[in-house]
């Protein structure tokens, strides 16, 4: 497997990244029309952490972390390393030493669709990570791959410089071109949800606030008392 290392790809504007960082993955995912989710395999090794940054992407051979070493050089302030493999892998391709090097360069975290190890040490040093597996299985450094090329995680294309947002719920990707628009849409959604939250605290029901009673009628859903339900023979 040959490959390429692309240097200095375009990136989303830092102000837009920070604006997106102010919202949860669910909010941003919904604001984008329920797109951008990098699947459900990627889970955090820590809790209560939200991070956003620009993607430095890695395509590696399974069980081989050579290209992660190459990618560290391409990482800088505000980046998030995004790693996937050419076929499924759960080997522990990333650990404390990589995190130490990335932290020194200002990288904000890791997303890896493979295995990770040294999770206690990563939590202790405050280096957030999301992975598809946790495994102490070692790796080799023997096969070429690529850095800063488009990769696919969870059916979603991630390009270098796209915005990665990760929290307890998962990971989403926002294209670098749409970052400003998505930040604004996420802010608007937050304001809308704040109004709904206040209404629910005041006793209003979602059925009424969102006009869902009409939806139930349109779908043929009816209300019956328990006695009516029993009399119709539908209950034991």
C-alpha positions in Angstrom: 0.0 0.0 0.0 1.6 3.3 -1.1 0.3 6.6 0.0 0.7 10.4 0.2 1.2 12.9 3.0 -0.5 16.2 2.1 0.9 19.3 3.9 -1.0 22.5 4.7 -4.5 21.6 3.6 -7.2 24.4 3.9 -8.9 24.5 7.3 -12.2 25.9 8.7 -11.8 29.3 10.3 -10.9 29.1 14.0 -13.7 31.4 15.0 -16.3 29.1 13.4 -14.7 26.1 15.1 -15.0 27.8 18.5 -18.6 28.7 17.7 -19.5 25.1 16.9 -17.7 24.0 20.1 -20.3 25.8 22.1 -23.0 23.3 21.1 -23.4 19.5 21.6 -23.1 17.0 18.9 -26.9 16.3 18.9 -27.6 20.0 18.4 -25.1 20.4 15.5 -26.2 17.1 13.9 -29.9 18.3 14.0 -28.9 21.7 12.8 -27.3 20.2 9.7 -30.5 18.3 8.8 -29.5 15.1 10.8 -26.3 14.6 8.9 -22.6 14.5 9.8 -22.7 11.7 12.4 -19.7 9.5 12.3 -21.7 6.4 13.3 -22.3 4.9 16.7 -19.1 2.8 17.0 -17.0 5.8 18.3 -17.2 6.1 22.0 -15.4 8.4 24.4 -12.8 7.0 26.9 -13.7 9.9 29.3 -17.0 11.5 30.4 -18.0 15.2 30.5 -15.7 16.4 27.8 -16.6 18.3 24.6 -14.0 19.2 22.1 -13.9 20.7 18.6 -11.1 21.1 16.2 -9.9 20.8 12.6 -9.3 17.3 11.2 -5.9 15.9 10.4 -6.9 12.6 8.7 -5.0 9.3 8.6 -5.6 6.2 6.4 -3.6 3.3 7.8 -3.2 -0.4 7.3 -5.0 -2.4 10.1 -2.7 -3.1 13.0 -0.1 -0.7 11.7 0.5 2.8 13.2 3.3 4.0 11.0 1.1 6.7 9.4 0.0 8.0 12.8 3.7 8.8 13.4 3.8 10.6 10.1 0.6 12.5 11.0 1.9 13.8 14.3 4.2 16.1 12.3 1.2 17.5 10.4 -0.7 18.3 13.5 -0.8 21.7 15.1 -2.7 24.0 17.4 -6.4 23.3 17.3 -6.3 20.1 15.3 -7.9 16.7 16.0 -6.3 13.6 14.7 -8.8 11.4 12.8 -7.7 7.8 12.0 -9.2 5.0 10.1 -8.0 1.8 8.5 -8.3 0.2 5.1 -10.2 -2.7 6.7 -11.7 -3.2 10.2 -9.2 -3.2 13.1 -9.5 -3.2 16.8 -5.8 -3.3 17.6 -4.5 -0.7 20.1 -3.0 1.7 17.5 -2.7 4.8 19.7 -1.6 5.3 23.3 0.0 7.6 25.8 3.2 8.3 23.9 1.3 9.5 20.8 -0.9 11.6 23.0 2.1 13.2 24.7 3.5 14.2 21.3 0.2 15.5 20.0 -0.5 17.5 23.2 2.9 19.2 22.8 1.9 20.3 19.4 -1.4 21.7 20.5 -3.7 19.0 19.2 -7.0 18.8 21.0 -7.8 15.1 20.8 -8.2 11.9 18.8 -10.9 10.1 16.9 -10.0 6.6 15.8 -12.1 4.0 14.1 -9.9 1.3 15.5 -8.4 0.4 18.9 -6.8 2.6 21.6 -4.9 1.8 24.7 -3.4 3.5 27.8 -6.8 4.9 28.4 -6.2 5.6 32.1 -3.1 7.5 31.3 -4.9 9.5 28.6 -7.6 10.5 31.1 -5.0 11.4 33.7 -3.2 13.7 31.2 -6.5 15.2 30.0 -6.1 14.1 26.4 -9.7 13.3 25.1 -10.2 10.4 22.7 -13.0 8.6 20.9 -12.5 5.1 19.6 -14.2 2.1 18.2 -12.4 -0.3 20.6 -10.1 -0.4 23.6 -7.3 -3.0 23.3 -3.8 -3.5 24.5 -3.0 -5.4 21.3 0.3 -4.0 19.9 0.9 -2.9 16.3 3.7 -2.8 13.7 5.2 0.0 11.6 5.6 -1.6 8.2 3.0 -0.4 5.7 2.6 2.9 3.9 -0.7 4.9 4.0 -1.9 8.5 3.7 -2.2 11.6 5.8 -4.6 14.5 5.1 -6.6 12.8 2.4 -10.4 12.3 2.5 -11.4 9.3 4.7 -14.6 7.6 5.6 -15.8 6.9 9.2 -19.3 5.6 9.8 -20.3 6.2 6.2 -19.4 9.9 6.5 -16.6 11.5 4.5 -14.1 13.5 6.6 -11.7 15.8 4.8 -8.6 17.5 6.2 -9.6 20.8 7.7 -13.2 19.8 8.3 -14.6 20.5 11.8 -14.7 17.6 14.2 -17.0 18.0 17.2 -17.0 15.2 19.9 -18.7 14.8 23.2 -20.3 12.1 25.4 -22.9 11.4 22.7 -20.5 10.8 19.8 -18.7 12.5 17.0 -19.9 14.7 14.1 -18.1 16.2 11.2 -18.9 19.7 9.7 -17.4 20.5 6.3 -15.0 23.4 6.4 -17.1 25.3 3.8 -20.3 25.1 5.9 -18.8 25.7 9.3 -20.1 29.3 9.6 -23.6 28.5 8.4 -23.8 25.4 10.7 -22.6 27.5 13.7 -25.4 30.0 13.1 -28.0 27.2 12.6 -26.9 25.6 15.8 -27.2 28.8 17.7 -30.7 29.3 16.3 -31.6 25.7 17.4 -30.3 26.4 20.9 -32.5 29.4 21.2 -35.5 27.4 20.0 -34.8 24.7 22.4 -34.5 27.2 25.3 -38.0 28.4 24.6 -39.3 24.9 24.5 -37.6 24.0 27.7 -39.2 27.0 29.4 -42.6 26.0 28.1 -42.2 22.4 29.3 -41.1 23.6 32.7 -44.4 25.6 32.7 -46.4 22.5 32.0 -46.9 22.6 28.3 -46.8 19.3 26.4 -44.9 18.5 23.3 -48.1 17.2 21.8 -49.5 20.7 21.8 -46.3 22.8 21.3 -45.4 20.9 18.2 -48.9 20.3 16.9 -48.6 16.6 17.2 -52.2 15.9 18.1 -53.2 16.6 14.5 -50.4 14.2 13.5 -51.9 11.5 15.6 -55.3 12.0 14.1 -53.9 12.0 10.6 -52.2 8.6 11.4 -55.4 7.2 12.7 -54.3 6.9 16.3 -57.3 7.0 18.7 -57.9 7.5 22.4 -59.9 5.0 24.4 -60.6 4.6 28.1 -59.4 1.4 29.7 -62.9 0.1 29.9 -63.5 0.7 26.2 -60.2 -1.0 25.4 -61.2 -4.1 27.4 -64.8 -4.1 26.0 -63.3 -4.1 22.5 -61.4 -7.3 23.4 -58.0 -5.7 23.0 -56.8 -6.2 26.6 -56.4 -9.5 28.7 
